[in-house]
Amino acid sequence: MVHNQLIVVLGSGHVGKTSVLQKYLNGTFSCKYNETIEDMHCHNVSIDGKQVMTKFLDTSGSIEFPAMRRLAIQKANAFMLVFAIDSKDSFAEVKRTWKEIKLTRNDHRDIPCIVIGNKLDRENYREVECFEAMNWVGQNGLEGMMQEVSPKTGRNFENVFTKLFEQMGLCRALPKTVTKKKLCKKSLIEKCDKNAIASRITRLFNWFACGKTKTTE
């Protein structure tokens, strides 16, 4: 039997959400920026003989897709909230996103969530102090769930996913989540075609509803 766990990755554009996932899932980093609309990254792990499909939903940083954002928040089993340490605006967006989660989910106090300060390699351009972010995290019931990272250097990545998986009760899955595992990336929204957004939202809803993912060998 396969148990699904959906981790939704939220944050404004250009903060490096995709870079964080790519570094963790396949150990790669690229400076090239491509705007994400919706991408799903999936991999299987085994815990006590049970297959768990962990799915990372890499969301758009654009406010042009509020329906997809609301759906993702409603369906999530866990959240990764990402900001860039060299952007105060991106940290403000994380605060707004957490407020939206609290308004949308009555069970927000029980939902695993980690706040990620990305682009630690840009320390010299820092606009958000670490203590500032940690204070906000503590004030909002997320004590200990904040980590600064750098996909470019690989710094602190093990800590991020260890913390999140421990909250989710998946800590024993960590040795299994290596880049040699089967990994599929399903692009749920290919190109931004505003005339087709409604039908794509329906596809995304159906994907969540059926919980099925096409895997590749």
Disulfide bonds with the S-S distance in Angstrom:
none
